[in-house]
Amino acid sequence: MNHIKNSIINQTPISIYINAERALIGIDDLVQFILFSFNLINNEVVILSQIEKIFVTDLYDKISHRLKRHTFVSYISDMFGLDNWELENSKIVDEWLDGVDTFNYTNNIIKKYIDGNTNWIL
């Protein structure tokens, strides 16, 4: 997200893989997950794969719309097998997500990040 945002602000050309997907999470949500799960897990690997998956092309569109600016984008079609990154969330993550407002999650994170002028995004 920083790379996209900074490229738009600085009017630096950017390359985006057409089928690449990402999932954002706000640092405050990550902290809330840690607090939620702190006493519920012990020496376990926890997979927090995603709250809401989004194509990087759509992420670029949403960020540029929020900034009201664009930059030159070259779209790359071949991802060389890098398009299968998703893992299933751990059960504890799904339990935590039951109490999280996930409606329009990515848009809310972008709004908070861009308007709030914070760098706390993963």
C-alpha angles and dihedrals in degrees: 000000000000091000093052094044094047092045091054094045093046093040090236117157114252134198120218129187106231097223098035115125132194137179122216127209127186116234090234089057090049090052090049090052091051091050090047095050101034097102096028100065134047126190094338133136109241120200116205098178101162150335095194125359119216136180111250088232089059090044089055090049093050094047094046090048090051092048092042089226139097137201133199111285126194113198118215119202103192115073096177093230095310095122100088104074100125121115128183115263116250115256091251089056092052090049090051092047090059086074097041124093099238096166108121088351099162093047090050092050091049092048092049093046097046099037095035092050092223130143095205100116131115 
